[in-house]
Amino acid sequence: MSTTTTTTALELDDTTPGRLVVRAGDVDIATYVHDGDFAVSESRKPYLHPLRTLDGAVVTAYRPNDHRWHKGLQMTASHVSGQNFWGGGTYVHGEGYVPKDNVGQMRHDAFDAVEATGDAVTFTERLTWIASTGQEWAREVRTHSFGSVDTDRGTWTLDFSTEITNTRGEPLELGSPTTHGRPAAGYTGFFWRGPRGWTGGDITTPDRTGEDAMGTSSPWLAYSAVHDEVDGGGTLLVLAGSASTTSNPSVPLHWFVRHDPFPAIAPSFAFSDEVVLADGESLRLRHRVVVGDRVWDRDEIEAVAAANALDAPR
């Protein structure tokens, strides 16, 4: 990445119960809400909102009127052995989305570590996935790490990793609406919902543009758009990273991405094929998100992607 000549330290504000706020200078770039009054039908679980660029523009949406369960950036799962950890209705082939009493939750149990070093803010969290019946189906350990603030380029970076372990006592089948019959709807996993003003934005991958990227695999995907309310625009670069299970070291990731009727991205681990976890088996995911404070052209997207590749020296 380009040499940074101006530095901004990252700070952590944990004074508000149920949330952690990451601050760069005078901008709250990320708020992680891990506890609070969550509606059951929206699947109670932690989320990141708002996320902001270094110049303060918001790049996430919260409870939009079309999907109240979309909350910023979340780790989620739409089809889990008949349970719905996504929120809203459950897709049933031939019937569409059907309201069911099957919406589970991800309970925040504790933070194992919360660190703010100036250069980075990192927290590691333990959660329990609880089915609508009250049974504990999985244990999760996830880590968020915020850093790599580059005030010259106008970027900051989020690294996300998780390990989800089946504790149900029988297999867990992890799928999506596409694995249940709806084409091009493989959403599950680490899901970003963008602000309404970003509808119709530009989608770029190494070899595609637009919604032709839906269902494809590539190391990264960028979404650029112009803001409402404030001048200028931004870019969200998502690096797919990796997915694996205890028994399979390489689970394919495919992009779920839309720019109409709303902006959304997820590097889906179960786009068209289910992942089945035996009892005691784990799913591991690793992703990176780079938030930029202006619209990048392809050359700059490719440069930022190369500098932030998960196997590149930092």
C-alpha positions in Angstrom: 0.0 0.0 0.0 1.2 3.6 -0.4 3.3 5.0 2.4 1.1 6.8 4.9 2.4 10.3 5.8 -0.5 11.2 8.1 -1.5 8.8 10.9 -4.7 8.6 12.9 -4.8 6.4 16.0 -7.7 4.1 16.6 -9.6 4.3 19.9 -12.2 2.1 21.5 -15.2 3.4 23.4 -17.0 0.8 25.5 -18.9 3.1 27.8 -22.3 2.3 26.3 -23.7 -1.1 27.5 -24.2 -3.6 24.7 -21.9 -1.8 22.1 -18.3 -1.2 21.2 -17.4 1.9 19.2 -14.2 2.2 17.1 -13.0 5.7 16.6 -10.5 7.2 14.1 -9.8 10.8 15.0 -13.2 12.4 15.5 -15.1 9.8 13.4 -16.8 6.7 14.8 -15.9 4.4 11.9 -17.6 1.3 13.4 -20.2 0.5 16.1 -20.6 -3.1 17.1 -23.9 -3.8 18.8 -23.7 -7.1 20.7 -26.6 -6.9 23.1 -29.9 -5.1 23.3 -33.6 -5.2 22.5 -33.6 -7.3 19.3 -36.9 -8.4 17.8 -37.3 -12.2 17.7 -38.6 -12.2 14.1 -35.5 -10.4 13.0 -33.2 -13.0 14.5 -31.4 -11.6 17.5 -27.7 -11.3 16.8 -24.8 -8.9 16.9 -24.2 -6.5 14.0 -22.0 -3.6 12.8 -23.8 -0.4 12.2 -23.1 2.3 11.4 -19.9 1.8 9.4 -18.4 5.0 8.2 -15.7 6.2 5.8 -12.8 8.2 7.3 -14.6 11.3 6.2 -17.7 10.3 8.1 -20.1 9.1 5.5 -22.3 6.1 6.5 -21.9 3.0 4.3 -24.4 0.6 5.9 -28.2 0.4 6.2 -30.1 -0.4 9.4 -33.6 -2.1 9.4 -34.6 -0.9 5.9 -38.3 -0.9 5.2 -38.0 -3.8 2.7 -36.1 -6.1 5.1 -36.2 -5.1 8.7 -33.7 -7.9 9.6 -30.9 -6.4 7.5 -28.6 -4.6 10.0 -25.4 -3.2 8.6 -22.8 -6.0 8.4 -23.6 -9.3 10.1 -22.5 -12.8 10.4 -25.7 -14.8 9.7 -27.2 -17.9 8.1 -30.5 -18.3 6.3 -31.1 -22.1 6.3 -29.7 -24.2 9.1 -31.4 -27.6 9.4 -34.9 -26.0 9.1 -34.0 -23.1 11.4 -33.6 -19.5 10.2 -30.8 -17.4 11.7 -31.2 -14.7 9.1 -34.6 -13.2 10.1 -37.9 -12.7 8.3 -39.6 -15.5 6.3 -38.0 -18.8 5.3 -37.9 -19.6 1.6 -40.0 -22.7 0.7 -39.8 -23.8 -2.9 -43.1 -23.3 -4.7 -44.5 -21.0 -1.9 -41.9 -18.2 -1.7 -41.0 -16.7 1.7 -43.2 -18.1 4.4 -43.4 -16.7 8.0 -42.5 -19.6 10.4 -41.9 -20.1 14.0 -38.3 -21.1 13.3 -36.2 -18.0 13.8 -33.2 -18.6 16.0 -30.8 -16.3 17.6 -27.0 -15.8 18.2 -26.5 -15.0 21.9 -23.5 -13.0 22.9 -21.8 -14.8 25.8 -18.6 -12.9 26.5 -15.6 -11.2 25.1 -12.5 -13.2 25.6 -10.2 -10.3 24.6 -10.7 -6.6 23.8 -7.6 -4.7 22.8 -6.9 -1.2 21.6 -3.2 -0.6 20.7 -3.5 2.7 18.8 -2.8 1.0 15.4 -5.6 -1.5 15.8 -8.7 -2.4 17.8 -9.4 -6.1 18.2 -12.1 -8.0 20.0 -12.7 -11.8 20.2 -16.2 -12.9 21.2 -17.9 -16.1 22.2 -21.5 -16.7 21.0 -24.1 -19.5 21.2 -26.5 -20.3 18.3 -29.9 -21.1 19.8 -32.7 -22.6 17.9 -36.3 -21.3 18.1 -37.0 -24.2 20.4 -34.4 -23.0 22.9 -31.9 -25.7 22.1 -28.2 -24.8 21.8 -27.1 -25.8 18.3 -23.7 -24.3 17.9 -20.9 -22.4 19.6 -19.0 -19.7 17.8 -15.8 -17.8 18.4 -15.4 -14.7 16.2 -12.8 -12.0 16.0 -13.1 -8.5 14.5 -9.9 -6.5 14.0 -10.0 -2.8 12.8 -6.8 -1.2 11.5 -4.6 -0.3 8.6 -5.8 3.3 8.6 -4.4 5.1 5.6 -5.4 8.7 5.7 -3.6 9.5 2.4 -5.6 7.0 0.5 -8.7 7.4 2.7 -9.1 3.8 3.8 -9.4 1.6 6.9 -9.7 -2.2 7.1 -11.7 -4.8 9.0 -10.5 -8.3 9.4 -13.2 -10.8 10.4 -12.7 -14.5 11.3 -15.0 -17.0 12.9 -15.2 -20.7 13.9 -18.6 -22.2 14.3 -18.8 -25.6 16.0 -21.8 -27.9 15.8 -23.0 -28.8 19.4 -26.4 -30.1 18.4 -25.7 -33.8 18.7 -26.6 -34.5 15.1 -25.5 -32.9 11.7 -26.2 -29.3 10.9 -27.1 -28.6 7.3 -26.1 -25.1 6.3 -27.7 -23.8 3.1 -29.4 -20.8 1.4 -32.6 -20.1 -0.6 -30.7 -21.3 -3.7 -29.9 -24.7 -2.2 -33.7 -24.8 -1.5 -34.7 -24.0 -5.1 -34.6 -20.2 -5.6 -32.1 -19.2 -8.3 -29.4 -16.5 -7.6 -30.3 -16.2 -4.0 -27.4 -17.9 -2.3 -27.2 -15.4 0.5 -25.7 -16.6 3.8 -22.6 -15.8 5.8 -20.9 -12.4 6.3 -23.6 -10.1 4.8 -23.4 -6.4 4.1 -26.5 -4.3 3.4 -25.6 -0.9 1.9 -27.4 2.4 2.3 -30.4 3.2 0.1 -28.5 5.9 -1.8 -26.0 3.3 -3.0 -28.7 1.4 -5.0 -27.5 1.1 -8.6 -23.8 1.4 -7.7 -20.9 -0.1 -9.6 -19.8 -3.7 -9.0 -16.3 -4.8 -9.9 -14.5 -8.1 -9.7 -11.2 -9.1 -11.3 -13.0 -10.2 -14.5 -16.6 -8.9 -14.3 -18.7 -5.9 -13.7 -22.3 -5.5 -12.5 -24.6 -8.3 -11.3 -22.9 -10.7 -13.7 -20.8 -11.3 -10.7 -23.7 -13.1 -8.9 -22.8 -16.6 -8.1 -19.2 -16.4 -9.3 -15.9 -16.9 -7.4 -13.1 -14.4 -7.3 -10.6 -13.2 -4.6 -12.4 -9.9 -4.2 -15.4 -7.8 -5.1 -15.7 -4.0 -5.0 -18.9 -1.9 -4.7 -18.7 1.9 -5.4 -21.4 4.6 -5.2 -22.2 8.2 -4.5 -23.7 9.2 -1.2 -27.0 10.8 -0.4 -26.9 13.8 2.0 -23.1 14.5 1.8 -21.0 15.2 -1.3 -18.7 12.5 -2.8 -18.9 8.8 -2.7 -17.2 5.7 -1.4 -16.0 2.2 -2.1 -16.4 -1.0 -0.2 -13.8 -3.7 -1.2 -14.6 -7.2 0.2 -11.9 -9.8 0.0 -13.5 -13.3 0.0 -10.8 -14.9 2.1 -11.3 -18.5 2.9 -13.8 -21.1 4.2 -13.1 -24.5 5.5 -14.5 -27.2 7.7 -12.8 -29.7 10.0 -13.0 -32.3 7.3 -12.7 -30.1 4.2 -9.8 -27.6 4.1 -11.3 -25.7 1.1 -15.0 -24.8 1.0 -15.8 -22.8 -2.2 -17.0 -19.2 -1.7 -19.3 -17.6 -4.3 -20.5 -14.0 -4.4 -24.1 -13.1 -3.5 -24.2 -9.5 -4.8 -27.0 -7.0 -5.8 -27.1 -3.4 -6.7 -30.9 -3.3 -7.5 -33.4 -3.1 -5.8 -30.8 -2.6 -3.0 -27.1 -2.9 -2.5 -25.9 -6.1 -0.8 -22.8 -8.3 -0.7 -22.0 -11.7 0.9 -19.1 -14.1 0.2 -21.5 -17.1 0.5 -20.2 -20.4 1.8 -23.4 -22.2 0.7 -24.5 -20.4 -2.5 -25.7 -23.5 -4.4 -24.4 -26.4 -2.3 -25.0 -27.1 1.4 -22.3 -27.4 3.9 -23.0 -30.3 6.4 -21.3 -30.2 9.7 -21.2 -33.4 11.7 -21.6 -33.2 15.5 -18.5 -31.6 16.9 -17.3 -30.4 13.4 -16.5 -26.7 12.8 -16.9 -24.2 10.0 -14.1 -21.6 9.7 -14.4 -18.3 7.7 -12.0 -15.5 7.1 -12.8 -12.2 5.3 -11.4 -8.7 4.9 -13.3 -5.5 4.2 -11.6 -2.3 3.1 -13.7 0.9 3.4 -12.7 3.8 1.1 -13.8 7.4 1.2 -14.3 8.0 -2.5 -15.2 6.2 -5.7 -12.3 4.3 -7.1 -11.7 3.4 -10.7 -10.7 -0.1 -11.7 -6.9 0.6 -11.5 -7.2 1.8 -7.9 -9.5 -1.0 -7.0 -6.9 -3.5 -8.3 -4.1 -1.7 -6.5 -5.9 -1.7 -3.1 -7.0 -5.3 -3.6 -3.4 -6.4 -4.3 -2.1 -4.5 -1.3 -4.7 -6.0 1.0 -4.7 -9.6 -0.3 -4.9 -11.9 2.8 -1.6 -13.6 1.9 0.2 -10.3 1.2 2.8 -8.9 3.6 1.4 -6.0 5.6 
